[in-house]
Amino acid sequence: MLDSGKVSTRPGSTSSPPRSRRETKRNLAAIEARRLAGARMLKRQVPQADVARALGVSRQAVSQWARQLALVDGAIGKLKAKAPGRPARLDVTQREWLSCALIAGALQAGFPTQQWNVKRVRMLIARRFAIEYTNSGCWELLRSLGFSPRKLTPPVTRSRPNAWRCRTIPGASPGNAPDHNA
């Protein structure tokens, strides 16, 4: 039964139409708000099926919310969503070390020439951290660090002018730099 934009979910009752999943697919704030609204409804003893219907989510999702709510003893404020996607394989310290090693050069890392390539970066990561990357995974890591095929050093931002201080190569000084004006 349709009546002025309302959708019937069962005979004799009308409710707001469920939100489209496209609206909230990548909108993390909307997903979190929907989850917390569901937790509030569960805390008021609304049946899981009704919560799922009202919020336009699956019953399995509501069941997970109910389990999480029980684990925190009903404290809605303690419910926090995990970060989306797969966790990073290298932590912040390891990523900083890798950036410094790439800037210092392949010779410093024990390779016969100064040229970096994906295979060498993968070997360096495996040797140092015992973590294996695929070629595409290594490229993604390098891009996330600000590296590109033609640019050895990522740009320094105004908000973090000393962010890449580790880039200075030990033993190198301005006096040792080649004179390009000659």
URGI-V61437 format. One record per run of one state. SS is the DSSP state (2 for helix, 1 for strand, 0 for the rest). FROM is the first residue (numbers start at 1). TO is the last residue. Records with the same first field share a line. If there is no record, write none. Layout:
SS->FROM-TO  FROM-TO
//
This chain:
0->1-2  4-5  11-12  16-20  25-27  44-47  56-58  72-75  79-91  105-117  130-134  145-147  149-150  152-164  168-173  177-182
1->3-3  6-10  13-15  148-148  151-151
2->21-24  28-43  48-55  59-71  76-78  92-104  118-129  135-144  165-167  174-176
//
